[in-house]
Amino acid sequence: MKKIIGLLMISAFILVGCGGNDKKSEEKEDSIKLKSSQPEKEVKEKQDGVSEVYLTGNDKMKYNKTEIRVEEGDKVVLTFEHVGTMSVETMGHNFVLLKKGTDVQEFGQKAAEAQDNNYIPEDTEAIIVHTEMLGGGEKTEITFQAPEKGKYDYVCSFPGHLALMRGVFVVE
Ligand SMILES: [Cu+2]
């Protein structure tokens, strides 16, 4: 059922008229992957008021970035891809951006109890934005407004992952 909803959302996205851009962004990502030896700074693309971020998670429980930098007020277009092959049940990954001052360990414990909601606790105000939980080979995109200047933690809320899967989201 979740897959079907996902597919519907993807089709809706294309129908809304982003079909043209869709292909372009895929090409862009391919070229980013090829240039992955370049410093991370160059991977972030900057156009008027938009920060594009390409984040991945793999089967070794690692993000490709432990720091993401954007500018205050920017629209952040974050593409998140699970570049591994393992299933969402055994090696699910997401991106959860937490409010300043959140106790990350405490959040992780709460998230681990929220299995029925894809490890996103429902009774928390700690989350600024998050992606869906992905399995190997899946990709998603979220768009949100960069919060006020400062440093924010981001984590994967799959049980046990945030020890390795976390980073700092810097708004400058
Ligand atoms: Cu994970």
Backbone and ligand atoms as CSV (ligand in chain L), in Angstrom:
chain,resi,resn,atom,element,x,y,z
A,1,MET,N,N,0.834,-1.210,0.000
A,1,MET,CA,C,0.000,0.000,0.000
A,1,MET,C,C,0.863,1.252,0.000
A,2,LYS,N,N,1.890,1.225,0.848
A,2,LYS,CA,C,2.790,2.388,0.924
A,2,LYS,C,C,3.452,2.638,-0.430
A,3,LYS,N,N,3.829,1.538,-1.066
A,3,LYS,CA,C,4.484,1.655,-2.376
A,3,LYS,C,C,3.538,2.318,-3.366
A,4,ILE,N,N,2.258,1.899,-3.298
A,4,ILE,CA,C,1.280,2.444,-4.242
A,4,ILE,C,C,1.122,3.939,-4.018
A,5,ILE,N,N,1.028,4.313,-2.746
A,5,ILE,CA,C,0.901,5.745,-2.437
A,5,ILE,C,C,2.126,6.485,-2.963
A,6,GLY,N,N,3.290,5.884,-2.743
A,6,GLY,CA,C,4.526,6.485,-3.227
A,6,GLY,C,C,4.480,6.699,-4.728
A,7,LEU,N,N,4.022,5.662,-5.439
A,7,LEU,CA,C,3.945,5.752,-6.895
A,7,LEU,C,C,2.975,6.852,-7.306
A,8,LEU,N,N,1.834,6.898,-6.607
A,8,LEU,CA,C,0.846,7.925,-6.917
A,8,LEU,C,C,1.443,9.307,-6.724
A,9,MET,N,N,2.198,9.437,-5.643
A,9,MET,CA,C,2.787,10.744,-5.362
A,9,MET,C,C,3.784,11.118,-6.447
A,10,ILE,N,N,4.548,10.122,-6.881
A,10,ILE,CA,C,5.532,10.390,-7.932
A,10,ILE,C,C,4.810,10.794,-9.216
A,11,SER,N,N,3.723,10.070,-9.545
A,11,SER,CA,C,3.005,10.412,-10.768
A,11,SER,C,C,2.410,11.799,-10.647
A,12,ALA,N,N,1.868,12.097,-9.459
A,12,ALA,CA,C,1.276,13.419,-9.255
A,12,ALA,C,C,2.342,14.485,-9.458
A,13,PHE,N,N,3.487,14.216,-8.938
A,13,PHE,CA,C,4.604,15.149,-9.038
A,13,PHE,C,C,4.936,15.429,-10.496
A,14,ILE,N,N,4.954,14.361,-11.291
A,14,ILE,CA,C,5.271,14.525,-12.705
A,14,ILE,C,C,4.140,15.275,-13.398
A,15,LEU,N,N,2.890,14.922,-13.057
A,15,LEU,CA,C,1.741,15.547,-13.690
A,15,LEU,C,C,1.686,17.038,-13.391
A,16,VAL,N,N,2.117,17.403,-12.212
A,16,VAL,CA,C,2.039,18.801,-11.805
A,16,VAL,C,C,2.892,19.675,-12.721
A,17,GLY,N,N,3.742,19.035,-13.478
A,17,GLY,CA,C,4.464,19.815,-14.478
A,17,GLY,C,C,5.951,19.870,-14.239
A,18,CYS,N,N,6.399,19.029,-13.335
A,18,CYS,CA,C,7.820,19.012,-13.057
A,18,CYS,C,C,8.498,17.929,-13.881
A,19,GLY,N,N,7.755,17.326,-14.771
A,19,GLY,CA,C,8.287,16.233,-15.568
A,19,GLY,C,C,9.586,16.608,-16.260
A,20,GLY,N,N,9.613,17.785,-16.809
A,20,GLY,CA,C,10.801,18.234,-17.537
A,20,GLY,C,C,12.004,18.343,-16.635
A,21,ASN,N,N,11.768,18.908,-15.466
A,21,ASN,CA,C,12.880,19.097,-14.539
A,21,ASN,C,C,13.392,17.775,-13.996
A,22,ASP,N,N,12.466,16.850,-13.907
A,22,ASP,CA,C,12.786,15.578,-13.302
A,22,ASP,C,C,13.980,14.917,-13.991
A,23,LYS,N,N,13.921,14.918,-15.286
A,23,LYS,CA,C,14.972,14.269,-16.041
A,23,LYS,C,C,16.283,15.025,-15.844
A,24,LYS,N,N,16.168,16.319,-15.875
A,24,LYS,CA,C,17.364,17.149,-15.712
A,24,LYS,C,C,18.039,16.865,-14.390
A,25,SER,N,N,17.223,16.781,-13.318
A,25,SER,CA,C,17.844,16.613,-12.017
A,25,SER,C,C,18.500,15.243,-11.919
A,26,GLU,N,N,17.950,14.290,-12.636
A,26,GLU,CA,C,18.593,12.965,-12.605
A,26,GLU,C,C,19.953,13.020,-13.300
A,27,GLU,N,N,19.979,13.732,-14.409
A,27,GLU,CA,C,21.254,13.865,-15.109
A,27,GLU,C,C,22.262,14.558,-14.217
A,28,LYS,N,N,21.758,15.582,-13.517
A,28,LYS,CA,C,22.632,16.350,-12.642
A,28,LYS,C,C,23.238,15.438,-11.580
A,29,GLU,N,N,22.373,14.563,-11.021
A,29,GLU,CA,C,22.872,13.687,-9.968
A,29,GLU,C,C,23.923,12.722,-10.491
A,30,ASP,N,N,23.691,12.263,-11.702
A,30,ASP,CA,C,24.689,11.367,-12.278
A,30,ASP,C,C,26.044,12.051,-12.346
A,31,SER,N,N,26.008,13.293,-12.784
A,31,SER,CA,C,27.284,13.977,-12.922
A,31,SER,C,C,27.886,14.262,-11.552
A,32,ILE,N,N,27.024,14.462,-10.560
A,32,ILE,CA,C,27.547,14.679,-9.210
A,32,ILE,C,C,28.241,13.413,-8.721
A,33,LYS,N,N,27.611,12.287,-9.002
A,33,LYS,CA,C,28.207,11.026,-8.549
A,33,LYS,C,C,29.592,10.827,-9.176
A,34,LEU,N,N,29.689,11.150,-10.464
A,34,LEU,CA,C,30.966,10.982,-11.151
A,34,LEU,C,C,32.041,11.859,-10.528
A,35,LYS,N,N,31.606,13.016,-10.052
A,35,LYS,CA,C,32.574,13.967,-9.506
A,35,LYS,C,C,32.682,13.839,-7.996
A,36,SER,N,N,32.367,12.666,-7.467
A,36,SER,CA,C,32.266,12.554,-6.019
A,36,SER,C,C,33.599,12.757,-5.309
A,37,SER,N,N,34.695,12.773,-6.064
A,37,SER,CA,C,35.978,13.007,-5.406
A,37,SER,C,C,36.192,14.485,-5.109
A,38,GLN,N,N,35.323,15.308,-5.656
A,38,GLN,CA,C,35.463,16.743,-5.411
A,38,GLN,C,C,34.999,17.091,-3.999
A,39,PRO,N,N,35.483,18.207,-3.493
A,39,PRO,CA,C,35.037,18.621,-2.160
A,39,PRO,C,C,33.521,18.778,-2.105
A,40,GLU,N,N,32.968,18.537,-0.932
A,40,GLU,CA,C,31.513,18.547,-0.794
A,40,GLU,C,C,30.920,19.904,-1.122
A,41,LYS,N,N,31.684,20.913,-0.887
A,41,LYS,CA,C,31.217,22.266,-1.140
A,41,LYS,C,C,30.686,22.409,-2.567
A,42,GLU,N,N,31.380,21.763,-3.499
A,42,GLU,CA,C,30.997,21.924,-4.892
A,42,GLU,C,C,29.787,21.073,-5.252
A,43,VAL,N,N,29.498,20.096,-4.415
A,43,VAL,CA,C,28.341,19.255,-4.702
A,43,VAL,C,C,27.060,20.032,-4.467
A,44,LYS,N,N,27.117,20.927,-3.490
A,44,LYS,CA,C,25.949,21.762,-3.226
A,44,LYS,C,C,25.819,22.759,-4.366
A,45,GLU,N,N,24.646,22.799,-4.946
A,45,GLU,CA,C,24.454,23.721,-6.056
A,45,GLU,C,C,23.712,24.951,-5.581
A,46,LYS,N,N,24.140,26.069,-6.074
A,46,LYS,CA,C,23.543,27.304,-5.592
A,46,LYS,C,C,22.924,28.068,-6.758
A,47,GLN,N,N,21.615,28.259,-6.671
A,47,GLN,CA,C,20.961,29.172,-7.591
A,47,GLN,C,C,20.161,30.134,-6.727
A,48,ASP,N,N,19.462,31.041,-7.338
A,48,ASP,CA,C,18.792,32.105,-6.589
A,48,ASP,C,C,17.927,31.572,-5.461
A,49,GLY,N,N,18.408,31.721,-4.263
A,49,GLY,CA,C,17.598,31.373,-3.107
A,49,GLY,C,C,17.271,29.900,-2.953
A,50,VAL,N,N,18.006,29.073,-3.690
A,50,VAL,CA,C,17.733,27.637,-3.604
A,50,VAL,C,C,19.023,26.893,-3.286
A,51,SER,N,N,18.974,26.046,-2.308
A,51,SER,CA,C,20.104,25.166,-2.030
A,51,SER,C,C,19.701,23.741,-2.365
A,52,GLU,N,N,20.419,23.161,-3.305
A,52,GLU,CA,C,20.152,21.765,-3.628
A,52,GLU,C,C,21.120,20.893,-2.865
A,53,VAL,N,N,20.586,19.892,-2.208
A,53,VAL,CA,C,21.411,18.998,-1.405
A,53,VAL,C,C,21.168,17.575,-1.872
A,54,TYR,N,N,22.246,16.832,-2.069
A,54,TYR,CA,C,22.120,15.431,-2.449
A,54,TYR,C,C,22.745,14.589,-1.340
A,55,LEU,N,N,21.878,13.904,-0.620
A,55,LEU,CA,C,22.317,13.107,0.523
A,55,LEU,C,C,22.027,11.638,0.226
A,56,THR,N,N,22.977,10.780,0.585
A,56,THR,CA,C,22.741,9.345,0.400
A,56,THR,C,C,22.969,8.602,1.711
A,57,GLY,N,N,22.381,7.415,1.796
A,57,GLY,CA,C,22.668,6.484,2.871
A,57,GLY,C,C,22.986,5.145,2.223
A,58,ASN,N,N,23.846,4.355,2.861
A,58,ASN,CA,C,24.225,3.089,2.221
A,58,ASN,C,C,24.027,1.897,3.164
A,59,ASP,N,N,24.418,0.728,2.687
A,59,ASP,CA,C,24.238,-0.495,3.477
A,59,ASP,C,C,25.206,-0.567,4.659
A,60,LYS,N,N,26.179,0.320,4.683
A,60,LYS,CA,C,27.116,0.340,5.810
A,60,LYS,C,C,26.689,1.357,6.860
A,61,MET,N,N,25.440,1.792,6.751
A,61,MET,CA,C,24.891,2.707,7.751
A,61,MET,C,C,25.627,4.035,7.762
A,62,LYS,N,N,25.916,4.538,6.579
A,62,LYS,CA,C,26.630,5.819,6.495
A,62,LYS,C,C,25.923,6.763,5.542
A,63,TYR,N,N,25.886,8.025,5.943
A,63,TYR,CA,C,25.491,9.094,5.020
A,63,TYR,C,C,26.723,9.464,4.188
A,64,ASN,N,N,26.508,10.073,3.047
A,64,ASN,CA,C,27.657,10.572,2.277
A,64,ASN,C,C,28.156,11.911,2.807
A,65,LYS,N,N,27.383,12.563,3.652
A,65,LYS,CA,C,27.795,13.857,4.213
A,65,LYS,C,C,27.529,13.863,5.703
A,66,THR,N,N,28.450,14.430,6.443
A,66,THR,CA,C,28.196,14.638,7.871
A,66,THR,C,C,27.993,16.115,8.153
A,67,GLU,N,N,28.060,16.914,7.097
A,67,GLU,CA,C,27.754,18.334,7.261
A,67,GLU,C,C,27.066,18.846,5.999
A,68,ILE,N,N,25.997,19.587,6.207
A,68,ILE,CA,C,25.277,20.205,5.099
A,68,ILE,C,C,25.208,21.695,5.408
A,69,ARG,N,N,25.546,22.520,4.420
A,69,ARG,CA,C,25.497,23.972,4.638
A,69,ARG,C,C,24.514,24.620,3.689
A,70,VAL,N,N,23.648,25.441,4.233
A,70,VAL,CA,C,22.712,26.195,3.406
A,70,VAL,C,C,22.655,27.626,3.945
A,71,GLU,N,N,21.973,28.472,3.210
A,71,GLU,CA,C,21.858,29.851,3.668
A,71,GLU,C,C,20.471,30.127,4.219
A,72,GLU,N,N,20.456,30.958,5.233
A,72,GLU,CA,C,19.195,31.310,5.884
A,72,GLU,C,C,18.183,31.817,4.847
A,73,GLY,N,N,16.970,31.352,4.962
A,73,GLY,CA,C,15.909,31.807,4.067
A,73,GLY,C,C,15.848,31.058,2.749
A,74,ASP,N,N,16.895,30.276,2.468
A,74,ASP,CA,C,16.887,29.516,1.213
A,74,ASP,C,C,15.775,28.477,1.202
A,75,LYS,N,N,15.341,28.198,-0.009
A,75,LYS,CA,C,14.510,27.016,-0.193
A,75,LYS,C,C,15.495,25.860,-0.345
A,76,VAL,N,N,15.355,24.855,0.466
A,76,VAL,CA,C,16.251,23.707,0.406
A,76,VAL,C,C,15.536,22.579,-0.336
A,77,VAL,N,N,16.158,22.125,-1.415
A,77,VAL,CA,C,15.634,20.975,-2.134
A,77,VAL,C,C,16.578,19.822,-1.837
A,78,LEU,N,N,16.122,18.920,-0.992
A,78,LEU,CA,C,16.987,17.839,-0.544
A,78,LEU,C,C,16.556,16.522,-1.184
A,79,THR,N,N,17.468,15.974,-1.956
A,79,THR,CA,C,17.236,14.657,-2.536
A,79,THR,C,C,17.944,13.648,-1.656
A,80,PHE,N,N,17.216,12.644,-1.252
A,80,PHE,CA,C,17.795,11.618,-0.391
A,80,PHE,C,C,17.661,10.269,-1.098
A,81,GLU,N,N,18.787,9.570,-1.208
A,81,GLU,CA,C,18.783,8.296,-1.929
A,81,GLU,C,C,19.454,7.212,-1.090
A,82,HIS,N,N,18.808,6.075,-1.041
A,82,HIS,CA,C,19.425,4.906,-0.395
A,82,HIS,C,C,20.194,4.176,-1.498
A,83,VAL,N,N,21.502,4.272,-1.445
A,83,VAL,CA,C,22.317,3.731,-2.535
A,83,VAL,C,C,22.725,2.281,-2.284
A,84,GLY,N,N,22.208,1.698,-1.205
A,84,GLY,CA,C,22.495,0.297,-0.932
A,84,GLY,C,C,21.461,-0.605,-1.586
A,85,THR,N,N,21.450,-1.863,-1.160
A,85,THR,CA,C,20.516,-2.831,-1.740
A,85,THR,C,C,19.645,-3.493,-0.669
A,86,MET,N,N,19.937,-3.236,0.591
A,86,MET,CA,C,19.201,-3.926,1.653
A,86,MET,C,C,17.801,-3.346,1.826
A,87,SER,N,N,16.921,-4.164,2.391
A,87,SER,CA,C,15.505,-3.775,2.478
A,87,SER,C,C,15.274,-2.705,3.544
A,88,VAL,N,N,14.118,-2.079,3.429
A,88,VAL,CA,C,13.765,-1.026,4.378
A,88,VAL,C,C,13.569,-1.605,5.778
A,89,GLU,N,N,13.225,-2.894,5.864
A,89,GLU,CA,C,13.009,-3.508,7.180
A,89,GLU,C,C,14.337,-3.740,7.910
A,90,THR,N,N,15.378,-4.040,7.173
A,90,THR,CA,C,16.643,-4.342,7.837
A,90,THR,C,C,17.623,-3.173,7.831
A,91,MET,N,N,17.529,-2.316,6.820
A,91,MET,CA,C,18.503,-1.217,6.694
A,91,MET,C,C,17.806,0.042,6.178
A,92,GLY,N,N,16.668,0.364,6.803
A,92,GLY,CA,C,15.940,1.561,6.374
A,92,GLY,C,C,16.707,2.825,6.735
A,93,HIS,N,N,16.602,3.814,5.875
A,93,HIS,CA,C,17.239,5.110,6.156
A,93,HIS,C,C,16.261,6.250,5.898
A,94,ASN,N,N,16.399,7.273,6.704
A,94,ASN,CA,C,15.680,8.516,6.434
A,94,ASN,C,C,16.572,9.682,6.829
A,95,PHE,N,N,16.045,10.859,6.642
A,95,PHE,CA,C,16.725,12.095,7.046
A,95,PHE,C,C,15.745,12.839,7.938
A,96,VAL,N,N,16.152,13.063,9.181
A,96,VAL,CA,C,15.295,13.787,10.122
A,96,VAL,C,C,16.074,14.986,10.639
A,97,LEU,N,N,15.561,16.166,10.374
A,97,LEU,CA,C,16.213,17.392,10.832
A,97,LEU,C,C,15.575,17.815,12.153
A,98,LEU,N,N,16.434,17.978,13.161
A,98,LEU,CA,C,15.930,18.228,14.518
A,98,LEU,C,C,16.107,19.679,14.940
A,99,LYS,N,N,15.173,20.131,15.744
A,99,LYS,CA,C,15.263,21.502,16.255
A,99,LYS,C,C,16.479,21.651,17.144
A,100,LYS,N,N,16.945,22.889,17.244
A,100,LYS,CA,C,18.079,23.188,18.126
A,100,LYS,C,C,17.761,22.733,19.544
A,101,GLY,N,N,18.785,22.212,20.191
A,101,GLY,CA,C,18.614,21.854,21.591
A,101,GLY,C,C,17.958,20.506,21.823
A,102,THR,N,N,17.682,19.785,20.735
A,102,THR,CA,C,17.090,18.451,20.906
A,102,THR,C,C,18.141,17.483,21.451
A,103,ASP,N,N,17.752,16.705,22.428
A,103,ASP,CA,C,18.625,15.639,22.919
A,103,ASP,C,C,18.547,14.484,21.923
A,104,VAL,N,N,19.621,14.306,21.169
A,104,VAL,CA,C,19.589,13.369,20.051
A,104,VAL,C,C,19.385,11.926,20.521
A,105,GLN,N,N,20.064,11.552,21.610
A,105,GLN,CA,C,19.914,10.186,22.113
A,105,GLN,C,C,18.472,9.913,22.559
A,106,GLU,N,N,17.939,10.898,23.240
A,106,GLU,CA,C,16.571,10.765,23.731
A,106,GLU,C,C,15.593,10.656,22.549
A,107,PHE,N,N,15.839,11.480,21.550
A,107,PHE,CA,C,14.989,11.423,20.360
A,107,PHE,C,C,15.084,10.034,19.717
A,108,GLY,N,N,16.307,9.514,19.648
A,108,GLY,CA,C,16.520,8.202,19.037
A,108,GLY,C,C,15.751,7.105,19.749
A,109,GLN,N,N,15.686,7.205,21.076
A,109,GLN,CA,C,14.949,6.196,21.841
A,109,GLN,C,C,13.456,6.276,21.548
A,110,LYS,N,N,12.974,7.498,21.490
A,110,LYS,CA,C,11.563,7.698,21.177
A,110,LYS,C,C,11.241,7.167,19.782
A,111,ALA,N,N,12.136,7.478,18.855
A,111,ALA,CA,C,11.922,7.070,17.462
A,111,ALA,C,C,11.896,5.547,17.349
A,112,ALA,N,N,12.769,4.884,18.113
A,112,ALA,CA,C,12.855,3.430,18.036
A,112,ALA,C,C,11.542,2.766,18.461
A,113,GLU,N,N,10.785,3.478,19.291
A,113,GLU,CA,C,9.504,2.926,19.752
A,113,GLU,C,C,8.374,3.183,18.761
A,114,ALA,N,N,8.655,3.983,17.744
A,114,ALA,CA,C,7.597,4.388,16.816
A,114,ALA,C,C,7.611,3.559,15.532
A,115,GLN,N,N,7.777,2.256,15.701
A,115,GLN,CA,C,7.882,1.378,14.531
A,115,GLN,C,C,6.655,1.502,13.619
A,116,ASP,N,N,5.475,1.653,14.238
A,116,ASP,CA,C,4.241,1.726,13.450
A,116,ASP,C,C,4.167,2.987,12.598
A,117,ASN,N,N,4.985,3.940,12.913
A,117,ASN,CA,C,4.972,5.192,12.139
A,117,ASN,C,C,6.320,5.418,11.452
A,118,ASN,N,N,6.901,4.314,10.978
A,118,ASN,CA,C,8.196,4.392,10.286
A,118,ASN,C,C,9.275,5.083,11.114
A,119,TYR,N,N,9.229,4.847,12.425
A,119,TYR,CA,C,10.230,5.384,13.352
A,119,TYR,C,C,10.254,6.905,13.407
A,120,ILE,N,N,9.100,7.486,13.166
A,120,ILE,CA,C,8.931,8.926,13.386
A,120,ILE,C,C,7.966,9.094,14.566
A,121,PRO,N,N,8.479,9.509,15.718
A,121,PRO,CA,C,7.583,9.665,16.872
A,121,PRO,C,C,6.502,10.703,16.581
A,122,GLU,N,N,5.275,10.368,16.986
A,122,GLU,CA,C,4.164,11.273,16.666
A,122,GLU,C,C,3.983,12.355,17.719
A,123,ASP,N,N,4.433,12.052,18.932
A,123,ASP,CA,C,4.206,13.011,20.020
A,123,ASP,C,C,5.482,13.796,20.315
A,124,THR,N,N,6.064,14.362,19.278
A,124,THR,CA,C,7.277,15.146,19.491
A,124,THR,C,C,7.188,16.444,18.713
A,125,GLU,N,N,7.843,17.465,19.251
A,125,GLU,CA,C,7.921,18.729,18.517
A,125,GLU,C,C,9.358,18.980,18.108
A,126,ALA,N,N,10.162,17.924,18.177
A,126,ALA,CA,C,11.594,18.088,17.919
A,126,ALA,C,C,11.945,18.104,16.430
A,127,ILE,N,N,10.996,17.716,15.592
A,127,ILE,CA,C,11.321,17.547,14.171
A,127,ILE,C,C,10.973,18.789,13.349
A,128,ILE,N,N,11.933,19.273,12.607
A,128,ILE,CA,C,11.669,20.378,11.680
A,128,ILE,C,C,11.082,19.818,10.388
A,129,VAL,N,N,11.749,18.797,9.875
A,129,VAL,CA,C,11.288,18.185,8.629
A,129,VAL,C,C,11.931,16.800,8.537
A,130,HIS,N,N,11.296,15.905,7.805
A,130,HIS,CA,C,11.913,14.595,7.619
A,130,HIS,C,C,11.478,13.995,6.288
A,131,THR,N,N,12.272,13.053,5.820
A,131,THR,CA,C,11.891,12.308,4.618
A,131,THR,C,C,11.196,11.026,5.051
A,132,GLU,N,N,10.675,10.319,4.069
A,132,GLU,CA,C,10.153,8.992,4.367
A,132,GLU,C,C,11.328,8.028,4.562
A,133,MET,N,N,11.026,6.860,5.092
A,133,MET,CA,C,12.036,5.825,5.308
A,133,MET,C,C,12.227,5.058,4.007
A,134,LEU,N,N,13.475,4.918,3.577
A,134,LEU,CA,C,13.746,4.269,2.290
A,134,LEU,C,C,14.495,2.962,2.461
A,135,GLY,N,N,14.270,2.049,1.521
A,135,GLY,CA,C,15.077,0.846,1.405
A,135,GLY,C,C,16.040,1.005,0.236
A,136,GLY,N,N,16.897,0.017,0.062
A,136,GLY,CA,C,17.917,0.076,-0.987
A,136,GLY,C,C,17.328,0.413,-2.352
A,137,GLY,N,N,17.980,1.316,-3.056
A,137,GLY,CA,C,17.576,1.670,-4.412
A,137,GLY,C,C,16.489,2.719,-4.498
A,138,GLU,N,N,15.966,3.142,-3.346
A,138,GLU,CA,C,14.874,4.117,-3.382
A,138,GLU,C,C,15.409,5.538,-3.221
A,139,LYS,N,N,14.600,6.464,-3.719
A,139,LYS,CA,C,15.016,7.867,-3.692
A,139,LYS,C,C,13.801,8.732,-3.414
A,140,THR,N,N,14.012,9.820,-2.709
A,140,THR,CA,C,12.910,10.733,-2.430
A,140,THR,C,C,13.435,12.155,-2.418
A,141,GLU,N,N,12.512,13.094,-2.424
A,141,GLU,CA,C,12.932,14.497,-2.400
A,141,GLU,C,C,11.998,15.282,-1.487
A,142,ILE,N,N,12.574,16.161,-0.684
A,142,ILE,CA,C,11.741,17.062,0.121
A,142,ILE,C,C,12.205,18.495,-0.120
A,143,THR,N,N,11.279,19.411,0.035
A,143,THR,CA,C,11.585,20.833,-0.112
A,143,THR,C,C,11.110,21.539,1.143
A,144,PHE,N,N,11.965,22.364,1.684
A,144,PHE,CA,C,11.563,23.104,2.887
A,144,PHE,C,C,12.362,24.396,2.973
A,145,GLN,N,N,11.874,25.279,3.798
A,145,GLN,CA,C,12.538,26.557,4.023
A,145,GLN,C,C,13.644,26.361,5.051
A,146,ALA,N,N,14.837,26.855,4.748
A,146,ALA,CA,C,15.914,26.751,5.734
A,146,ALA,C,C,15.508,27.509,6.994
A,147,PRO,N,N,15.720,26.889,8.151
A,147,PRO,CA,C,15.381,27.586,9.399
A,147,PRO,C,C,16.374,28.717,9.687
A,148,GLU,N,N,16.191,29.391,10.804
A,148,GLU,CA,C,17.082,30.510,11.160
A,148,GLU,C,C,18.522,30.032,11.328
A,149,LYS,N,N,19.428,30.991,11.244
A,149,LYS,CA,C,20.860,30.675,11.340
A,149,LYS,C,C,21.163,29.823,12.563
A,150,GLY,N,N,22.106,28.904,12.369
A,150,GLY,CA,C,22.503,28.088,13.498
A,150,GLY,C,C,22.882,26.686,13.036
A,151,LYS,N,N,23.136,25.842,14.023
A,151,LYS,CA,C,23.513,24.460,13.734
A,151,LYS,C,C,22.433,23.523,14.246
A,152,TYR,N,N,22.075,22.606,13.400
A,152,TYR,CA,C,21.007,21.663,13.716
A,152,TYR,C,C,21.543,20.247,13.495
A,153,ASP,N,N,21.077,19.320,14.288
A,153,ASP,CA,C,21.465,17.928,14.067
A,153,ASP,C,C,20.503,17.276,13.087
A,154,TYR,N,N,21.061,16.409,12.240
A,154,TYR,CA,C,20.174,15.555,11.460
A,154,TYR,C,C,20.576,14.108,11.678
A,155,VAL,N,N,19.599,13.241,11.657
A,155,VAL,CA,C,19.834,11.835,11.975
A,155,VAL,C,C,18.980,10.936,11.084
A,156,CYS,N,N,19.369,9.669,11.073
A,156,CYS,CA,C,18.491,8.615,10.574
A,156,CYS,C,C,17.833,8.023,11.817
A,157,SER,N,N,16.497,7.939,11.804
A,157,SER,CA,C,15.801,7.515,13.020
A,157,SER,C,C,15.533,6.014,13.077
A,158,PHE,N,N,16.075,5.254,12.128
A,158,PHE,CA,C,15.956,3.794,12.194
A,158,PHE,C,C,16.700,3.328,13.452
A,159,PRO,N,N,16.125,2.348,14.178
A,159,PRO,CA,C,16.735,1.958,15.458
A,159,PRO,C,C,18.233,1.637,15.331
A,160,GLY,N,N,19.009,2.264,16.180
A,160,GLY,CA,C,20.446,1.996,16.230
A,160,GLY,C,C,21.274,2.748,15.216
A,161,HIS,N,N,20.644,3.444,14.283
A,161,HIS,CA,C,21.425,4.068,13.218
A,161,HIS,C,C,22.042,5.410,13.591
A,162,LEU,N,N,21.453,6.111,14.534
A,162,LEU,CA,C,21.953,7.478,14.712
A,162,LEU,C,C,23.337,7.567,15.340
A,163,ALA,N,N,23.819,6.442,15.853
A,163,ALA,CA,C,25.200,6.452,16.336
A,163,ALA,C,C,26.154,6.754,15.179
A,164,LEU,N,N,25.821,6.200,14.004
A,164,LEU,CA,C,26.669,6.426,12.833
A,164,LEU,C,C,26.061,7.420,11.858
A,165,MET,N,N,24.745,7.386,11.777
A,165,MET,CA,C,24.080,8.218,10.763
A,165,MET,C,C,23.568,9.513,11.374
A,166,ARG,N,N,24.470,10.455,11.504
A,166,ARG,CA,C,24.056,11.783,11.951
A,166,ARG,C,C,25.038,12.815,11.412
A,167,GLY,N,N,24.578,14.016,11.355
A,167,GLY,CA,C,25.418,15.082,10.835
A,167,GLY,C,C,24.895,16.422,11.311
A,168,VAL,N,N,25.603,17.458,10.871
A,168,VAL,CA,C,25.237,18.807,11.285
A,168,VAL,C,C,24.741,19.586,10.080
A,169,PHE,N,N,23.596,20.178,10.259
A,169,PHE,CA,C,22.963,20.993,9.225
A,169,PHE,C,C,23.210,22.448,9.621
A,170,VAL,N,N,24.051,23.121,8.861
A,170,VAL,CA,C,24.460,24.471,9.226
A,170,VAL,C,C,23.713,25.487,8.365
A,171,VAL,N,N,23.042,26.405,9.014
A,171,VAL,CA,C,22.382,27.499,8.300
A,171,VAL,C,C,23.193,28.757,8.567
A,172,GLU,N,N,23.681,29.375,7.494
A,172,GLU,CA,C,24.556,30.548,7.695
A,172,GLU,C,C,24.055,31.759,6.929
L,1,CU,CU,CU,19.478,4.501,8.634
